[in-house]
Amino acid sequence: MTEDLNRKNELKKMVLCDSCAGIQRNWRKAPGHPELVQGANRQEKRGGHLVNVTKYSCDRCGTAWEYENDKSNLHAGWSVVGR
């Protein structure tokens, strides 16, 4: 029974395409890749200032990304948010 559950969890793991796997996460100014399609923008409050967060979706593998552009945080940037 435990082996079946482990196998199901393994199959649920997201598989990123080579281009998505190459994106440097959590680093501001890191480049994306050409198959990313830009979606909606929003502003969120971080500390005492607003930052821009932009949604992207990969045309190749369907991975959903967000890019946080926070000039005061070098470790903002790309993060995977789902499928």
C-alpha positions as CSV (number, residue, x, y, z in Angstrom):
1,M,0.0,0.0,0.0
2,T,2.8,2.4,0.9
3,E,4.5,1.6,-2.4
4,D,1.3,2.5,-4.4
5,L,1.1,5.9,-2.5
6,N,4.7,6.7,-3.2
7,R,4.3,5.8,-6.9
8,K,1.2,8.1,-7.2
9,N,3.1,11.0,-5.5
10,E,6.0,10.5,-7.8
11,L,3.7,10.7,-10.9
12,K,2.2,13.9,-9.5
13,K,5.6,15.7,-9.4
14,M,5.8,18.5,-12.0
15,V,8.1,17.8,-14.9
16,L,9.6,21.1,-16.2
17,C,10.8,21.4,-19.8
18,D,14.5,22.0,-20.3
19,S,14.0,25.7,-20.8
20,C,12.0,26.1,-17.5
21,A,14.5,23.9,-15.6
22,G,17.2,26.4,-16.7
23,I,15.5,29.4,-15.1
24,Q,17.4,30.7,-12.1
25,R,14.8,31.1,-9.4
26,N,14.7,33.7,-6.6
27,W,17.2,36.0,-8.3
28,R,16.1,39.4,-9.6
29,K,17.0,40.2,-13.2
30,A,17.5,36.5,-14.1
31,P,16.2,35.9,-17.6
32,G,13.2,33.7,-18.4
33,H,12.9,31.9,-21.8
34,P,11.2,32.6,-25.2
35,E,8.3,30.1,-24.6
36,L,7.0,32.0,-21.6
37,V,3.8,33.9,-22.3
38,Q,3.1,37.0,-20.2
39,G,-0.2,37.1,-18.3
40,A,-1.7,39.5,-15.7
41,N,0.2,42.0,-13.6
42,R,-0.6,43.0,-10.0
43,Q,1.0,45.0,-7.3
44,E,1.6,43.7,-3.8
45,K,2.8,45.5,-0.7
46,R,6.2,44.4,0.7
47,G,7.3,46.2,3.8
48,G,6.5,49.8,3.1
49,H,6.6,49.7,-0.7
50,L,4.7,48.2,-3.7
51,V,6.3,45.6,-6.0
52,N,5.1,44.4,-9.4
53,V,4.3,40.7,-9.8
54,T,3.7,39.3,-13.3
55,K,2.3,35.9,-14.2
56,Y,3.7,33.8,-17.0
57,S,2.9,30.4,-18.5
58,C,5.2,28.2,-20.4
59,D,3.8,27.2,-23.9
60,R,5.9,24.1,-23.9
61,C,5.3,22.4,-20.6
62,G,2.4,24.4,-19.1
63,T,4.2,25.5,-15.9
64,A,2.8,28.6,-14.3
65,W,5.5,31.1,-13.2
66,E,5.5,34.5,-11.4
67,Y,8.1,37.1,-11.6
68,E,8.4,39.5,-8.7
69,N,10.2,42.7,-9.5
70,D,11.3,44.1,-6.1
71,K,14.2,46.5,-6.5
72,S,15.0,46.3,-2.8
73,N,15.2,42.5,-2.7
74,L,17.9,40.8,-4.7
75,H,16.2,37.4,-4.0
76,A,12.9,38.3,-5.6
77,G,12.5,37.1,-9.1
78,W,11.1,33.8,-10.7
79,S,9.1,31.3,-8.8
80,V,7.0,28.3,-9.9
81,V,3.3,28.6,-8.8
82,G,1.8,25.5,-10.4
83,R,0.4,24.2,-13.6
